[in-house]
Amino acid sequence: MEEAEDQEELLNLSLAIVSSGYGDEARLRKRKRSRSRAEDDDNVVFGSSDAFEGCEGKVFKLLQMREEMLGTAEHRRSKQTSPLHEDGKGLHLIHLLLITATAVDESNTSLALDNLAELYRTVSPTGNSVQRVVAYFADGLAARLLTRKSPFHDVIMKRPTCEEEFVAFTYLYRVSPYYQFAHFTANQAILEAFEREEQVNHRALHVVDFDVSYGFQWPSLIQSLSEKATSGNKISLRITGFGRSPEELQETEGRLVSFSKCFKNVVFEFQGMLRGSKLVNLRKKKQETVAVNLVFHLNTLNNSAKISETLKSVHSLKPSVVMLVEQEGNQSPRSFLSRFMESLHYFAAMFDSLDDCLPLESSERLSIEKNHLGKEIKTRLNREKDDGSCARHERMETWKGRMETHGFAGVKLSSKCMIQARLLLRIRAHHRPLQFEGENSGFRVIERDEGRAISLGWQGRSLITASAWHCVW
């Protein structure tokens, strides 16, 4: 019953989806065969050599169609003006994508290959918005059909280089309010926690950031602190940032230290730690204000036990404020199809939102779609296949329950947070003026949980939600 409702909701979606620069992959992946052949063939695409022999021709035909899709500029232009979409039949693609996902989930390899072939004939990573997002989902399903031993799997799942990922993230950060909403809202709440304790914290703030990424969040906080400080009454800011690699941490430190030198009245220090490091290694000072930054972090943890362990560690720091920002979703461990449709809803909104930021033909937009959003789509569809886990994109109410269970209580966000978020939407207008708060609005800010959380929404959907917390026991 629930799945039928999900399907109806999906097909009723007015999927305004936008661009996604493609550029890599397409092949198929094995779904576990219901017949028990105890051992996989080490050299073939699917779970058994018989399955491979029956589908080998379809596999190579599919590869050929995908190459054509990624081919010449003339081919791409012809796809953009496809009569299918001129006639307003974009939902046909969504319906076919859902049928394909069902076939993949049921290990119906032959049907899945046929449907993928039809999708590749119609979609294009440089076409209209529906074609673009469906192209990436088609690749994600194709990779899910394949074993990791298949050479085609690596073609489809090939990751962008670190430089390509950084450039795509930078483009999205600059043109869309998505990440800036998360960072500015968190920074405002952290700044206010620091101000409340100014009489006892010796003008020292220590931020523990569980996912420092490229450090883009912290220049605005440094600047805000500088406005409160003087040369004779400096403020000390320490950031302990967890990162994926020593190289990433070193680059982040260099970027932030260089920026902080412009503000002589802020004493800045950065301590980089690899993800997974224990908080016992954290250097703490007496009476400093401690703020914990959980922005897009908890959803990356593999299971509830790791989330619980992290929250217990955070609680042990007795922070003055904990900022939680997560993508809105409903992906508690359910069926693959339920998670697939939830992801499609979310990325449909994300691709569509780029219409307010960049034109379709923009090279920046293609970079964002290929090396950031497209990579995330394929990773999300295949993550549980690779390591048995799935990202936990859950509703705000679910995260609220987790926080309260671990000794945290929600803090009402100040009016400044809401005003700042609304202002951000106004000044983020790049490609065309941003619309919000109307019936046919684009980006908008939504107050939640009696002011203890605010969300950034696109049309009728909440994309991300920010909330502030403090320890109660």
C-alpha positions, 0 to 999 in steps of 0.5 A: 500500500505504501509503495503504491502511494509512493509510485502515485506521488512520484508520477504526480511529481511536476518534475522540473529537473535541471541540468547535469553535465555528464561525461562518463559512464554507463553499464550494467550491474548484477542484482543478486540472482534468485537462483543460487549459484554459489560462486560468481564468475570472476571474469564476467558482468553478472552473477553467473556465466549463463546470465552473462551469455544471455545478456552479453549482446544487450550489454554491448548494445547498451554501451553503444547507445550510451556512447551515442548519447555522450557523443557529438554536439549535434546528437546532443542538440537533437536530443534537446529538441526531442518531440517526446519532451516538446509534447510534455511527455517528460513523465514518460521518462520518469515512469520508465525509470521507475519500471527499470528500477523495479526490474533491477530490484527484482534481478530481472536483468533482461528487462532492466537492460531493455528499459535502460536501452530505451532510456539511453535513446531518449535522455541526454546529460546536456538536454532539458532538465528531465533528460539530464536527471534521468540520465544520471539515474539510468547510469546509477541503475546500470552500475547497480546491475554490474558486479564490481569485477565488471570493467564496465562498472568502473567506467560508469562509477568513475569518480571525478578527480579531486580538482573536478570535485572541488571546482564543482563544489565551488561553483555550487557554493557560489551560485546557489543558496544551498550550502550558504544557507546551511553555513550562515545559519550555523555560524549565526547560532554559534556567534550568538552562543559565544556572545551569551558567554562573553563574560566568562569565556575569556573571548575564546571560541572553539569550534569542533567541525565533524566535516570541515570539507574545504573550510568554506563555512568559516571565513564568514565566522572569522569576519563576524568575530572580527567585527566584535573585536579590537586590536586591544581586545582580541578574540581567539578562534580555534577550529578543530576540523575532521577531514578525509585526508591529510592533504585535504586538511592541509589545504583547508588549513592553508586556506583559512590561515591565509584568510584570517591574516586579513583580520589582525584582531582575531587570533586563529588556530586550526587543528586538523584531524582525520575522520574516525579520530577519537575526541580524546585527542582533542585539545581543550582549554578552560572556560572557552565556548565550545560549539560543535558543527554537525553539518551534513555529517550524521547522514554519512555514518553507516548505522545507528550505532555509529550515530549514537556513538558520535552523539555521545562523544559530542555530549561529553564535550559539554558544548554550549551549542550543537548545530545540526544541518541535514538533508530532508528525506525519508530514507530510513532503512526501507525497500530499495524502491522507496529509497530510489523514489525519495532520491528522485524527488530530492534530486529533481528539486535540486536540478530544478533549483539550478534554473534560478541560478544558471542557464542550461548551457552554462559550463559551470552548471554542467560541472555541478551536475556531472561532478557533484550532483551526478556523482552523488546520485550514482554513489547513493544508488550503489552505496548499500550494494558496496558496503551494506549501508545507505545514507540516512536522509531522514525527516527533521522529526527523526533527527529531533528524536535522536538528539533528545534521546542523547541528552540534547534539547532544541534551542529556539533560533533567533530572528536574525537567523531567519532574516539572514536566510531570507536576505541570502535568497535575495542576494543569491539571484544570478541567472534570474531574480529568485522567487520565494514565499509565493504559490509558485515560488522557487527557493524559500525559507520555512520556520519549523518546530516552533522556531527551533529549526528552519528549512531551505525549501524549493517549491513544495519540498524542504531540501535541508533543515538547520537546528540548534541544540544544547546539553540538558543532562 
